[in-house]
Amino acid sequence: MARKPPPEVGPRGLPSRDEIRKFVRDQSGRVGKREVARAFGLGPEHRVALRGLLKEIAAEGEIAPAGHRRFRAAGSLPESMVVQVTGTDPDGDAVARPVGWQGEGPPPTVFMAAEPKGRPALAPGERVVARLRQIAPGKYEGRTLKRLTDAPGRVLGVFRPNRAGGGGRIEPTDKKSKAEWVVPPGEEAGAEAGEIVLAAPLPSAGYGLKPARIIERLGNMGDARSVSLVVIHTHDIPTAFPEAAVAEAERARAVTVRGRTDLRDIALVTIDGEDARDFDDAVYAEPDGDGFLLVVAIADVSHYVRPDSALDRSAWTRGNSCYFPDRVVPMLPEALSNGWCSLRPNEDRGCLFVRMKIDAGGRKVSHQFGRGLMRSAARLTYEQVQEAHDAGTESPLPIRTLYAAFRALLAARTERGTLDLDLPERKVVLDASGKVASVQPRPRLDSHRLIEEFMVLANVCAAEELERLHRPCMYRVHAPPSDEKLETLRGFLHGFDIALPPGNQIHPRDLDRVLKKVAGTEEAPLINEVMLRSQSQAAYAPENIGHFGLSLARYAHFTSPIRRYADLLVHRALIAGLKLGPGGLMEAEAARFPDTAEHITATERRAALAERDAIDRYLAAFMADKVGAVFAARISGVTRFGLFITVAVNGASGLVPVSSLPDDFWMHDEATASLNGRRTRLSFRLAQEVEVRLAEASPVTGGLVFHIMQGIPAGGGPRPTGQAKPFRKTGGRGRPR
């Protein structure tokens, strides 16, 4: 059969934009440069030009990014695709979202039709191939074509038995699940009232609440460990290590100095939080002419976790460690994470290290990597180091020199211009019973910043070294704000008579200059919040695009291989490139970098969501006995369906439903991040201070509902001190549903 001639090509020997856009739109899934080249008969000589053209078309919104160098049609979902169930609607039917959503804004919502009679209902966590039909902007109806998960989904919730007879209901612990599940008589598995249970959906008759069988009892909701337990199951974070991985970890032994640089005479120290359980980085500094010689030593995890071993596969699956107020879910078994890979004081440990020379202005002069044997001189906390420095205490440890080097690095950071957002962080402190004892602001000491600057410089050196060696690198990348977000930010700042430089090319220094200008003013929290929302999310990638927030041309995570798989890959690449012994990066492993980058970016974001979720649930339990109390708060989010607020005293967050606001036609203005009443002239904007009354608190879901108090004038003036009374809904028109 004669081969069909390729379409005509444009001036650069490439198909036209319309042809590429039509080709991407006609495909059922994601496409990349390879598929486009094959379809249009392009050769290797077109590779660079085609890559640039695809980026141009994507930047203009004509096609949408869909993963690593992959694209899809912009503006809509395909007729069928993989979706993941995230919850249920009030009728008990599943609600899902597209898997791997890469578009601007939140992912579209997919309302799944009820499964055919006799098949188990879809439960949170399940993935299916669904046929999609758009029913409104950002909303789709979905029908299951094929279930992809090996086993039915699981329902996590609190069991509420029926008062008479057997059976009962399960109240889901996930706020996205709006309906309970029915437990038929005989399917309770002995569960008692108030127990956290795991259940499997049963075949259903179609409409209404769906039945489920309890398959595991996980403990009482009020137990100390219940909050983290719920979060771990909700976010599907693996907790049990395979037996083979545990066995490998327990066979680990100390390293010897053979083939390593002996660093045991250097006074390296670890500086971590008071509650830290593993210590994977140590630092040292000494004067060197007008500048300093710095040493950063990192636990040699690659010595113990070899490519494609059981430990390696387990670490890849987890991607990173997860930290909760009452526990850590580690990436590596305890024999390594708290043992041979933890830089305990006065114990010999294998390490990868980098010696760095900087001048008096903090600019790097040179660096050198090696594999060594170290012995930590002390395990210090941030508070201890800060107190010793502030008091000017004499010490055999290099604390004074560490701070001198830090001030030089800080000067270099200021010179290159970085984005330093001022966003308060909270720390949940638990008592011996696992309940919230207090919620404290997380301190921001110079000792924290000292370690950050040392680690940033070491990470930069790692990326530079791998580029020098022409070796694969797992970069930590942070893209500049998109044109759309930048224009939104520009319009927002214009309302404060603050201008950004013209054009779409902007430097972090320009944004940081705005933050410094408003520091200490009433507008500062609002502008910091909006600035944060204008930023893209950092990610891992084998292709370098730089790190916008840190204003760095190249950057790779090197300093925490105990808790981040990306750092382990960077260690292996350095070992292979510098011929530092066994445990180096394998070619097959490097070939999987694109898929690994997507995976570990996803696990990192999963961990961040889980950690925030745990704090929210602890705070909801802490607030449960305070329903009716009035709090000073700040608006932390504005949507068409209501306001998200954060309580000033403890950082608890919750929703003010639009239905609780005065009867009015409420208009959501995305550009100004505000909700405005047409008749009352009331206006609620992001970061505005408000007074709220706690209306509902659900420790099961971690949900808090507040009502804003009366008397806030348009524009958000001072709060009155009169009688507190929540607004009452009287059925205004135009209220979002």
C-alpha positions in Angstrom: 0.0 0.0 0.0 1.4 3.4 -0.9 2.2 5.6 2.0 0.1 8.7 2.4 2.3 11.8 1.8 2.7 14.0 4.9 0.8 17.4 5.0 2.5 20.5 3.7 4.9 22.1 6.1 5.3 25.7 7.1 8.3 28.0 6.9 10.3 26.1 9.6 9.6 22.8 7.9 6.8 22.2 10.4 3.0 21.8 10.1 0.9 24.9 10.7 -0.5 25.8 14.1 -4.0 24.9 13.0 -2.9 21.4 11.8 -1.1 20.7 15.1 -4.1 22.0 17.2 -6.5 19.9 15.1 -4.3 16.8 15.5 -4.1 17.2 19.3 -7.9 17.8 19.5 -8.6 14.6 17.4 -6.5 12.3 19.7 -8.2 10.4 22.5 -5.4 10.9 25.0 -2.3 13.0 25.6 0.2 13.5 22.8 3.8 14.6 22.7 6.5 15.6 20.2 7.1 12.0 19.1 3.4 11.5 18.1 3.3 14.8 16.2 6.5 14.1 14.4 5.3 10.6 13.3 1.9 11.9 12.2 3.5 14.7 10.0 6.5 12.7 8.8 9.1 14.9 10.5 12.7 13.9 11.0 15.3 14.4 13.7 16.3 17.7 12.1 12.9 19.2 13.1 13.1 18.1 16.7 14.2 21.4 18.3 11.9 23.5 16.2 8.9 21.3 16.9 9.6 21.4 20.6 9.6 25.2 20.5 6.5 25.4 18.4 4.6 23.1 20.8 5.6 25.3 23.7 4.5 28.4 21.8 1.1 27.0 21.1 0.7 25.8 24.7 1.8 29.2 26.0 -1.0 30.8 24.0 -3.6 28.5 25.4 -4.4 26.7 22.1 -3.4 23.4 23.6 -3.0 22.5 27.3 0.0 20.9 29.0 -0.8 17.4 30.3 2.3 16.1 32.0 5.9 15.8 31.0 6.1 17.3 27.5 2.6 16.0 26.8 -0.4 18.0 25.6 -4.1 17.7 25.1 -6.9 19.8 23.6 -7.5 23.0 25.6 -10.8 24.0 27.2 -12.5 20.6 27.5 -12.0 17.0 28.6 -12.0 14.2 26.0 -15.0 12.0 25.4 -13.6 9.3 27.6 -10.7 9.4 30.2 -9.6 8.0 33.5 -11.2 9.6 36.5 -10.8 9.1 40.2 -13.7 9.0 42.7 -13.2 11.7 45.4 -16.5 11.6 47.3 -20.2 11.3 47.0 -23.1 13.8 46.5 -26.0 14.1 48.9 -27.9 11.3 47.0 -25.0 8.9 47.5 -23.7 8.9 43.9 -20.0 9.2 43.2 -18.2 12.4 42.4 -14.9 12.2 40.6 -12.1 14.3 39.0 -9.8 13.8 36.0 -6.6 11.9 36.8 -3.5 14.0 36.2 -5.3 17.3 35.7 -2.7 19.9 34.4 -5.0 22.7 33.4 -5.4 26.2 35.0 -7.6 26.4 38.1 -9.3 23.5 39.9 -10.0 20.3 38.0 -13.5 19.8 36.5 -16.1 17.9 38.6 -17.4 14.7 37.2 -20.8 13.5 38.5 -20.9 9.8 38.0 -24.1 8.1 37.1 -25.3 5.3 39.4 -23.7 1.9 38.7 -26.0 -0.7 37.1 -28.2 -2.8 39.5 -26.2 -5.6 41.1 -22.8 -3.9 40.9 -21.1 -2.3 43.9 -21.2 1.5 44.1 -18.1 3.5 43.3 -16.2 4.5 46.4 -13.5 7.1 47.1 -10.2 6.2 45.7 -11.5 4.1 42.8 -10.3 4.8 39.3 -12.5 4.1 36.2 -12.4 4.9 32.5 -15.5 7.1 32.1 -17.5 8.3 29.1 -17.9 12.0 29.7 -20.6 14.5 28.7 -20.3 18.2 29.5 -23.3 19.5 31.4 -22.0 23.0 32.4 -18.7 24.9 32.5 -16.3 22.8 34.6 -19.0 20.1 35.2 -19.4 16.7 33.5 -21.6 13.7 33.7 -19.7 10.4 33.7 -20.6 6.8 33.0 -18.3 3.9 33.9 -16.8 2.1 30.9 -14.3 0.1 32.8 -13.1 -0.2 36.4 -9.3 0.1 36.7 -8.7 -0.7 40.3 -8.1 -4.3 41.2 -10.4 -4.3 44.2 -13.5 -2.2 45.0 -13.0 1.1 46.7 -13.1 1.5 50.4 -15.2 3.6 52.6 -13.6 5.1 55.8 -15.9 6.4 58.4 -17.5 6.3 61.9 -20.0 3.5 62.6 -23.4 4.6 64.0 -25.5 1.5 64.8 -29.3 1.5 64.5 -31.1 2.0 67.7 -33.3 -1.0 67.1 -32.3 -4.2 65.3 -29.0 -4.8 63.5 -27.1 -2.8 60.9 -26.4 1.0 61.0 -24.8 3.7 59.0 -21.2 4.9 58.3 -20.5 8.6 58.5 -17.6 9.2 56.1 -14.5 10.9 57.4 -14.0 12.7 54.1 -15.6 16.1 53.8 -16.0 15.4 50.0 -18.4 12.6 50.8 -21.8 14.2 51.4 -23.8 11.0 51.9 -23.7 8.2 54.5 -23.4 4.5 53.7 -25.9 1.9 54.9 -24.7 -1.2 56.7 -27.2 -4.0 56.4 -27.9 -6.3 59.4 -25.2 -8.9 59.6 -22.5 -6.8 57.9 -21.3 -4.9 61.0 -18.3 -7.3 61.7 -18.9 -6.6 65.4 -18.2 -2.8 65.1 -19.4 -0.7 68.0 -20.8 2.8 68.1 -18.2 5.5 67.5 -15.6 3.1 66.0 -13.6 4.1 62.9 -14.3 1.4 60.3 -13.2 0.5 56.8 -16.0 -0.8 54.6 -16.4 -2.3 51.1 -19.4 -1.3 48.9 -22.0 -4.0 48.3 -24.0 -4.5 45.1 -26.7 -1.8 45.1 -30.2 -1.5 43.7 -29.4 1.9 42.0 -30.7 5.0 43.6 -30.5 6.2 47.2 -27.9 5.6 49.9 -25.5 2.8 49.0 -24.9 -0.3 51.1 -21.5 -1.4 52.4 -20.0 -4.2 54.5 -17.5 -3.4 57.3 -14.3 -5.3 56.7 -11.9 -3.7 59.3 -12.3 -2.0 62.7 -9.6 0.6 63.3 -10.3 1.9 66.8 -12.4 4.6 68.5 -12.8 8.0 67.0 -11.7 9.6 70.3 -8.4 7.7 70.6 -5.1 9.6 70.5 -4.1 8.0 67.2 -7.4 8.3 65.5 -6.8 11.6 63.7 -3.5 10.5 61.9 -5.0 7.1 61.3 -8.0 8.6 59.5 -5.8 10.9 57.4 -3.4 8.1 56.4 -6.2 5.9 55.2 -8.0 8.9 53.5 -4.9 9.8 51.4 -3.9 6.2 50.8 -0.5 6.6 52.3 1.3 3.3 52.6 2.4 2.4 56.2 3.5 -1.2 56.1 6.9 -2.0 54.6 7.2 -5.2 52.5 9.0 -8.0 54.5 11.8 -8.0 52.0 12.5 -4.3 52.5 12.5 -4.6 56.3 14.8 -7.6 56.1 17.3 -5.6 53.9 17.2 -2.7 56.3 17.8 -4.9 59.3 20.8 -6.5 57.6 22.5 -3.1 57.3 25.8 -2.5 59.0 28.2 0.4 59.7 30.4 1.6 56.8 34.1 1.7 57.1 36.6 4.4 56.1 37.9 2.3 53.2 37.4 4.2 49.9 36.0 7.2 51.8 37.4 10.6 52.9 37.8 10.7 56.7 35.9 13.7 58.0 35.8 12.5 61.7 38.2 15.3 62.8 35.9 18.0 61.5 33.4 19.4 64.0 30.3 18.8 61.9 27.0 19.4 63.8 23.4 18.6 63.1 20.8 21.4 63.7 17.2 20.3 63.7 13.9 20.9 65.5 13.5 19.8 69.1 11.1 17.0 68.1 13.2 15.8 65.1 13.6 12.0 64.9 16.1 11.7 62.1 19.2 13.7 61.3 20.3 13.6 57.7 22.4 16.8 57.3 25.3 18.2 59.2 27.2 21.5 58.7 30.6 23.1 59.4 32.2 26.4 58.6 35.7 27.9 59.0 37.3 31.2 57.9 39.1 31.0 54.5 40.9 34.2 53.6 38.3 36.9 53.1 35.6 34.3 52.8 34.6 30.9 54.3 35.0 27.2 53.7 31.7 25.4 54.2 31.1 21.7 54.5 27.6 20.1 54.2 27.5 16.3 54.9 24.5 14.3 54.1 23.7 10.7 55.2 24.8 8.2 52.6 21.4 6.5 52.0 22.6 5.2 48.6 25.1 2.9 50.3 22.1 1.0 51.8 19.3 1.5 49.3 20.5 0.1 46.0 18.7 0.5 42.7 15.9 -2.0 42.1 16.2 -3.5 45.5 13.2 -4.2 47.7 14.1 -1.1 49.8 14.4 1.0 46.6 11.0 -0.1 45.3 9.4 0.6 48.6 11.0 4.1 48.8 10.0 4.9 45.2 6.3 3.9 46.0 6.2 6.2 49.1 8.2 9.0 47.4 8.8 10.8 50.6 8.1 10.8 54.4 4.9 12.2 55.8 5.0 14.2 59.1 2.0 14.4 61.5 1.8 16.0 65.0 1.9 12.5 66.6 3.9 10.4 64.2 6.0 10.1 61.1 5.3 7.8 58.2 8.9 7.3 57.0 10.1 6.7 53.5 12.6 4.1 54.8 12.3 1.5 57.6 13.3 2.6 61.1 16.5 0.6 61.0 17.8 3.1 58.4 15.8 6.3 59.0 16.5 6.3 62.7 19.5 4.1 62.6 22.3 3.8 60.1 21.2 6.8 58.0 20.7 9.1 61.0 23.7 11.2 61.8 23.7 10.6 65.5 26.3 12.4 67.7 29.6 10.6 68.4 28.8 7.7 66.0 30.5 7.0 62.7 28.3 7.4 59.7 28.8 7.2 56.0 28.0 10.4 54.1 28.2 12.3 50.8 29.7 15.7 51.4 30.3 18.9 49.5 33.1 21.4 50.4 32.2 24.9 49.2 34.3 28.0 49.2 32.5 31.4 49.3 33.8 34.9 49.2 33.0 37.7 51.7 29.9 38.5 49.7 28.5 35.0 49.9 29.2 34.2 46.2 30.5 30.6 45.6 34.1 30.4 44.4 34.4 26.6 44.1 32.9 23.3 45.3 34.0 19.6 45.5 31.9 16.5 46.2 33.1 13.3 47.9 32.0 10.2 49.8 33.1 10.3 53.4 33.0 8.9 56.9 31.9 11.5 59.5 31.1 11.7 63.2 28.7 14.3 64.3 30.2 16.5 67.1 26.7 17.4 68.5 23.0 17.2 68.0 21.8 20.8 68.3 18.3 22.3 68.1 17.5 25.6 66.4 16.7 27.2 69.7 20.0 26.1 71.3 22.0 27.5 68.4 20.1 30.8 68.4 20.4 31.2 72.2 24.1 30.5 72.0 24.6 33.0 69.2 22.5 35.7 70.9 24.3 35.3 74.2 27.8 35.3 72.5 28.6 32.1 74.3 32.1 30.7 73.7 31.9 27.1 72.3 34.3 24.6 70.8 31.6 24.2 68.1 31.8 26.6 65.1 28.5 28.4 65.9 30.0 31.9 65.6 31.6 31.1 62.2 28.4 29.4 61.0 26.5 32.7 61.6 29.2 34.7 59.9 29.0 32.5 56.8 25.2 32.7 57.0 25.3 36.5 56.9 27.5 36.3 53.8 25.1 33.9 52.1 22.2 36.1 53.0 23.9 39.0 51.3 24.3 37.0 48.2 20.6 36.0 48.3 19.6 39.6 48.6 21.8 40.5 45.7 20.3 38.0 43.4 16.7 38.8 44.5 14.4 36.1 45.8 10.7 35.9 46.7 10.3 35.8 50.5 6.6 35.5 51.4 5.6 36.3 55.0 3.1 33.6 55.7 2.5 32.6 59.4 2.9 28.9 60.2 1.3 27.1 63.1 2.5 24.1 65.2 0.0 21.7 66.9 1.3 20.6 70.2 -0.3 17.4 71.6 -0.4 16.3 75.3 0.4 12.8 76.5 -3.1 11.6 75.6 -2.9 12.7 72.0 -5.2 15.7 72.4 -4.4 19.2 71.3 -2.7 21.0 74.2 -1.9 24.2 72.3 -1.5 25.7 68.9 1.6 27.9 68.7 3.1 30.0 65.9 6.1 28.3 64.4 9.1 30.4 65.2 11.2 31.8 62.3 14.7 32.1 63.8 18.0 33.0 62.1 19.1 29.5 62.9 16.4 28.2 60.6 17.5 30.5 57.9 21.1 29.5 58.4 20.4 25.9 57.7 18.2 26.8 54.7 21.0 28.9 53.1 23.6 26.2 53.6 21.2 23.6 52.1 20.3 25.8 49.2 23.9 26.3 48.3 24.6 22.6 48.5 21.6 21.9 46.3 22.8 24.4 43.7 26.3 22.7 43.7 24.7 19.3 43.1 22.8 20.5 40.0 25.9 22.3 38.7 28.1 19.3 39.2 25.7 16.9 37.4 25.6 19.4 34.5 29.4 19.6 34.4 29.5 15.8 34.3 26.8 15.6 31.7 24.8 13.3 33.9 21.0 13.0 34.4 19.7 15.2 37.1 16.3 15.3 38.9 15.9 19.0 39.1 13.7 20.9 41.5 11.9 23.3 39.3 9.6 26.3 39.9 8.1 28.0 36.9 7.4 31.7 36.8 3.7 32.8 37.2 1.6 32.1 34.2 0.7 35.1 32.0 -2.9 34.8 33.2 -2.0 34.7 36.9 0.5 37.6 36.4 -2.2 39.7 34.8 -4.6 38.9 37.6 -1.9 39.9 40.2 -1.1 43.1 38.2 -4.8 44.1 38.2 -5.1 43.3 42.0 -2.0 45.4 42.9 -3.3 48.3 40.7 -6.1 48.7 43.3 -3.4 49.5 45.8 -1.6 51.9 43.5 1.2 49.4 43.2 2.7 48.7 39.7 4.7 45.8 38.4 7.2 46.3 35.6 5.5 46.0 32.2 5.6 42.8 30.1 5.3 39.2 30.8 8.9 38.7 32.0 9.1 39.4 35.7 11.9 38.8 38.2 11.3 37.5 41.8 13.0 40.8 42.9 10.0 42.7 41.5 7.6 40.7 43.5 9.7 40.8 46.7 10.0 44.6 46.3 6.2 44.8 46.6 6.2 42.7 49.8 8.8 44.9 51.4 6.9 48.0 50.4 3.7 46.8 52.2 5.4 45.1 55.2 3.8 46.1 58.5 0.7 47.6 56.8 -2.9 46.4 57.1 -2.7 45.3 53.5 0.4 43.1 54.0 -1.5 39.8 54.9 -3.8 40.2 51.9 -1.0 41.0 49.4 1.1 38.1 50.7 -1.9 35.7 50.3 -2.6 36.9 46.7 1.1 36.8 45.9 1.2 33.2 47.0 -1.8 32.2 44.9 -0.2 33.8 41.8 2.7 31.4 42.0 3.0 28.0 40.3 3.8 24.9 42.3 7.3 23.6 42.5 7.9 20.2 41.0 10.5 17.6 40.1 11.6 17.2 36.4 14.6 15.8 34.5 14.6 19.0 32.3 15.8 22.2 33.9 13.7 25.4 33.8 15.2 27.0 36.8 13.7 27.9 40.2 11.8 31.1 40.0 11.1 31.7 43.7 14.8 31.2 44.7 16.0 33.1 41.5 18.3 30.2 40.6 19.2 29.0 37.2 19.7 25.4 38.4 18.6 23.6 41.5 18.3 20.0 42.7 17.4 18.5 46.0 20.5 16.8 47.5 20.2 17.3 51.3 17.4 14.9 52.5 17.7 11.4 51.0 16.2 9.9 54.2 12.9 11.5 53.5 12.9 12.4 49.8 13.4 10.0 46.9 14.5 12.8 44.6 17.6 13.4 46.8 18.5 9.7 46.6 18.5 9.9 42.8 20.7 12.9 42.9 23.1 11.1 45.2 23.2 8.1 42.9 23.9 10.3 39.9 26.8 12.0 41.6 28.2 8.6 42.7 28.1 7.3 39.2 29.4 10.5 37.6 32.3 11.0 40.1 33.0 7.2 40.3 32.6 7.2 44.1 31.9 3.5 44.4 28.8 1.2 44.4 25.2 2.4 44.5 25.4 4.7 41.5 22.6 5.6 39.1 21.8 2.9 36.6 20.9 3.6 32.9 17.5 1.9 33.2 16.7 4.1 36.2 17.8 7.3 34.4 15.5 6.3 31.5 12.5 6.3 33.9 13.2 9.8 35.1 10.2 11.4 33.4 7.8 9.0 35.0 9.6 9.1 38.3 9.4 12.9 38.3 5.6 12.9 37.9 5.3 10.2 40.6 7.4 11.8 43.3 5.8 15.2 42.5 2.4 13.6 43.1 3.5 11.9 46.3 4.9 15.1 47.6 1.7 16.9 47.1 -0.3 14.0 48.6 1.9 14.3 51.7 1.4 18.1 51.9 -2.4 17.6 51.7 -2.4 14.9 54.3 -0.3 16.9 56.7 -2.7 19.9 56.4 -5.6 17.6 56.7 -4.3 16.2 60.0 -3.8 19.7 61.5 -7.4 20.7 60.3 -8.8 17.6 62.0 -6.9 18.1 65.2 -8.1 21.7 65.3 -11.7 20.7 64.6 -11.6 18.3 67.6 -10.0 21.1 69.7 -12.9 23.5 68.7 -15.7 21.0 69.1 -16.6 22.2 72.6 -16.5 25.8 71.5 -19.6 26.0 69.3 -21.3 29.3 69.8 -18.1 31.1 70.7 -17.0 34.3 68.9 -13.5 34.6 67.4 -11.4 37.2 65.6 -10.5 35.8 62.2 -9.2 36.6 58.7 -10.7 35.6 55.4 -8.3 33.1 53.8 -10.3 32.2 50.7 -13.2 33.7 48.6 -15.4 31.6 46.4 -18.9 31.9 44.8 -20.3 29.6 47.4 -18.8 31.3 50.5 -15.8 32.4 52.4 -13.0 30.5 54.0 -11.8 32.0 57.2 -8.8 31.3 59.6 -9.2 31.9 63.3 -6.5 34.3 64.6 -5.9 32.6 68.0 -5.1 29.1 66.8 -5.2 28.9 63.0 -8.3 26.8 62.7 -9.9 27.1 59.3 -13.5 26.8 58.2 -16.3 27.8 55.8 -18.8 30.7 56.0 -21.5 29.5 53.6 -22.9 32.1 51.3 -26.4 31.1 52.6 -25.5 32.5 56.0 -24.7 35.9 54.6 -27.4 38.6 54.5 -30.2 38.1 51.9 -28.7 39.7 48.8 -27.4 39.1 45.3 -23.8 38.1 46.0 -21.3 38.7 43.2 -17.9 36.9 43.2 -15.1 39.0 41.8 -12.1 36.8 41.0 -9.9 39.7 40.1 -10.2 41.4 43.5 -10.8 38.1 45.4 -14.0 39.5 46.9 -17.7 38.7 47.4 -19.9 41.7 47.0 -23.5 42.3 47.9 -25.4 44.3 45.3 -28.1 45.6 47.6 -26.4 45.7 51.1 -23.1 47.0 49.6 -21.3 44.7 51.9 -18.0 43.5 50.6 -15.9 40.6 51.9 -12.3 40.3 50.5 -9.3 38.0 50.9 -7.3 38.6 54.1 -10.0 40.9 55.6 -10.3 40.8 59.3 -13.7 39.7 60.5 -15.5 38.5 63.6 -17.1 35.0 63.4 -19.2 32.7 65.5 -18.6 29.0 65.4 -21.8 27.3 64.2 -20.7 23.7 63.6 -17.6 21.6 64.4 -17.2 18.0 63.1 -14.2 16.1 64.5 -15.1 13.2 62.1 -14.5 15.2 58.9 -12.4 18.0 60.3 -15.0 20.5 59.1 -15.8 23.8 60.8 -18.7 26.1 59.8 -18.8 29.8 60.9 -21.2 32.7 60.6 -19.9 36.2 60.1 -21.3 38.6 62.7 -23.5 41.6 61.8 -22.3 45.1 61.4 -19.4 44.9 59.0 -19.7 48.0 56.8 -19.0 47.9 53.0 -15.2 48.1 52.6 -14.5 46.2 55.7 -14.2 48.9 58.4 -13.7 48.4 62.1 -15.7 45.7 63.8 -18.4 46.9 66.3 -18.5 45.5 69.8 -22.2 45.2 70.1 -24.4 42.1 70.4 -23.2 39.2 68.4 -25.8 37.5 66.2 -25.4 35.4 63.1 -27.1 36.5 59.9 -30.2 34.6 59.0 -31.0 33.4 55.4 -34.3 34.6 54.1 -34.1 33.2 50.6 -32.5 35.8 48.4 -32.4 35.4 44.7 -29.2 34.8 42.8 -27.7 32.8 45.6 -25.3 30.1 44.2 -26.4 26.5 44.7 
